[in-house]
Structure formats: structure tokens, C-alpha cells
Amino acid sequence: MTAATTEAAAAGAAAVPAPRPADPAGAARWLVYQKERFPLLAHGPLVLAFSFSAVSYSSLLRGVPGGVPPAPNIVVAFASALLFFLQLRVADEFKDFEDDSRFRPYRAVPRGLVTLGELAWVGVGAGAVQLALALWLSPALVPYLLLVWGYLALMTREFFVPGWLKARPVVYMVSHMAILPLIDLYATACDWRAAGAPSPHGLAWFLAVSFLNGIVIEVGRKLRAPEQEEDGVETYTALWGRKVAPAVWSGAVVATAAFALLAARELHFVPPVAGLLAVLVLLAAVTAARFVARPTPGRAKWFEPVSGLWTLCMYLSLGALPRLWR
């Protein structure tokens, strides 16, 4: 998700924030918030692919015959996962409020579009819906729901060591990306736990793919050209440099591909997945190489959509494609 930019008022004049249309009042302001901070058109397809593939992969591991998994299982996995990511956004608004107020006053909360109190109720409401869905599909899902909530609460408090984590960006990233396998575990549990079965053998490879996909997206959305860097905005190009940061992103892509092949091996579906991933790895390598050769904003902007495409295709190759193939 990109922040609003500022532009110069006139040649030779000091840069000032570009005029912003007045924010709407009432319920309409939530549409603006959604567009800026939680765009459903961008997140929805990824979360749907993530959720469907989690349920489908689990059922394939269990040897469940038939085509598409039952609709209730997919609906609960998708709705719950989407609300988990909404809760993560709400948690970020609380964690980043001081820095946003100081360095990014154009964002929704600092400029007063919505308040932290209102967002807290959004998070609680999302939790109520998740609990109702879990009880509806299978009460056996509730412990796994509580597990994700518990980790999210620790993340919101920065594991009670905010200063220590902030001084260690890599540890910070890893600790926060660790929630993704937990969300994925819950999504897969909408299949195996709802069926009263134990977790299927081989599921760990799919959870590892979720974690590494999170690294790909996280690093990819924080790679910037030199003129795009902002005070108070931590990017991986600022942290590691404009050559190392794309290399780390590329390494995460390759590592994800390796674990995806291990996950595909559990389904006896390696060749089709390998063919698709080879094309995507080449696309990622070209994206990184072009940026290293000339780090311009036009080339930097490709990291985020390529990360999204990579993640979408990765999940579909492990969930939807095996179903269609068979």
C-alpha cells in the first residue's frame, strides 16, 4: 500500500504537501480509509487464493476425492483470513501512530479521517465475526483462532521489547511474518480440523511457503529508488543498500520456490509447479537486475506487483491447479 505523495508548489519553491480534497464525513469516510489503507481490490484476490489453496491443499493431502472443497469451509477460511489481515492493519495503526503523526501526517489516522478508538471497535467486531464463523463451521476451530489472536496481541505490544526489536530490523520482520503460518494453519484447519481429522502429513511445507511469501511481499513493498526515500520511513533499500536489498528479495523468491516444490512433492505434482515457478523466478530476477542496474522510481514500482503476482500464482499452483489437473 503506497502513501500519498507531496509535490513542489512551483519551480524553485520549497516542497509543500499537495492540496488534498476534503475528506468526506459519515460512513463515506470508511470507503476512503478502505481505499487508502486496506484496498479490498488488491487484497481480496490474494487472500482468496491463499484461503482456497490452504483448504484445497489440506484436503488433497488427506486424499479427499472430488473437485472443489465444500463451500462453507472455503467461505470461513476466506472471511476469517481477510479479517485477520484487517486486524493486522488496525494493529499497525496503533503501533505506528506516533511515527505517522510525526513523519506521515497525511495518513488516515493522523489527519483525522478515522480515530484509533473507532479502529479498535473495528478490530473487535472482526473478532466477533471470526468467532461466530468458527462456531458455525466447527467449535474445534476455536483454539486455533485463539492462537492467532494471542500472537497478534503480542505483535501489537511488540512482544514487550519494542526498543530491542526496532534496533534489529531483520528480527522485527521475522517475528511479524511468523503470524502468516499461523493464519495459514487456521485456514487449513477449516478443512482437517473441521473434519475431525489430525493435521495431514506434509502440511509443514505449505506453512513454510506462507512464511516465505510474507518475506517476499514485505521486502518487495519496501524497496525504493533514492529519490523516493522519506524521513521516518524504514525501507530495506535504506537498510541494506540498493544492491543488497533486491538480492535479499530475490533470495526470498528462490527460497519460496524451493519450499513450494517440497510442498508439491507431497501431492506428486512437481513438474507443473516447477515449470510455472521457473517462469516467475525469471521474472523476479529480471525485475531485480533492472533495478540494480538503474534504481529509478519506475523500476522500483515493479517489485510490489511482481511480489503480488508471485504470491497469487504460488498459492494457486499448490491448491487450485492440482484440482483442475486431476
C-alpha angles and dihedrals in degrees: 000000000000126000123232113269134224127226136195117271093218140341110291093010123116115266113261130178113277114249111270123207113248113270115248122248130232123015092341091073089067089061088055091048091050092050094049104036108019109021106191094197089061099037100035099071092045093049091045091052089045093050098041092048092048093054093040095047091050093050091047090053089052091051094241107170125222137054127284115013117251113294096233091058092050093045093051092045092048098044093045093047092048090051091047089057090047089053089050089054091050091049090051090052089058095043095047099039097105094045092043091051090051103039107014108035089155091074121105101258100041092048091050102249089132132357132236089242091057091047090051089059090048089056092048091047090051089052092052090053091048092051092048091050092049092050090047096052099034132329086218087077094065097085090054090048090052090050092058092044091050093052091045090054090052090049091051089055090044088241087292091285103086096152093048092049095045090055090054108052095177093052088045091054094046093047091052096043089054089079090069096071088048091054088046090050089055091048092051090046087062082074111032101027093042087054091052091244130131119255107283123248112262096031091118091071091057091049089051089053089054092052094049093044086057089055091050092052095041095051093038094056092051102053113111141178113243094259091052096060114112131199110258094016111111112214131173092235088059091045101044105014133253094285103040097043095059088045090055090049091050090048090053089052092052092046090051090051091052093053091043089058089051089051090048090050089063087060094042087241105118104126098058092044092046092052093051094044092049090061092046094047089053090051090051092048092052091048092052095043093051091052094048090050092050117003100206128152089247091059095039092057091066096068095074099048092042088051089051093048090047092052094045094050092042094058095041090051090058099039116021101027096057089050093051093043091056 
